[in-house]
């Protein structure tokens, strides 16, 4: 029995213009999708550093987590992530809610627990400014990890990898 010839799926090209079937929707998920792609690339990069018997979780215990070793909250922003940025405080709130149980105790006990938890979060937190954007991150990944793959098939490989991760 002869093996069928392998023919990779051709990447889709973006049309220059979209057909005028209906007016555009009042929202655009492109930014959200790019942020998710960025998060998945951070996860893929972290996979290369996994030790035997380690695993990586995406959106289960934070954005990207290697239990017992690291928890990464991924922010895909071009503006500065400072201590006054709303996303900084959303992340703090999420981490605190994971550390503090439901408020069934007196307020002064809860306030003390909240303070202790906040100190614990801030001691472990590290903000890395100036990270590469998605296009630069993709190109760096191709350069470092995809050399054995024919250059004309590298984007297809990444599309398939991301598709697998989205579906899992």
Secondary structure by P-SEA (a helix, b strand, c coil): ccccccccccbbbbbcccccccccccccaaaaaaaaaaaaaaaaaaaaaccccbbbbccccccccccccccccccccccccccccaaaaaaaaaaaaaacccccccaaaaaaaaaaaaaaaaaacccccccccaaaaaaaaaacccccccccaaaaaaaaaaaaaaac
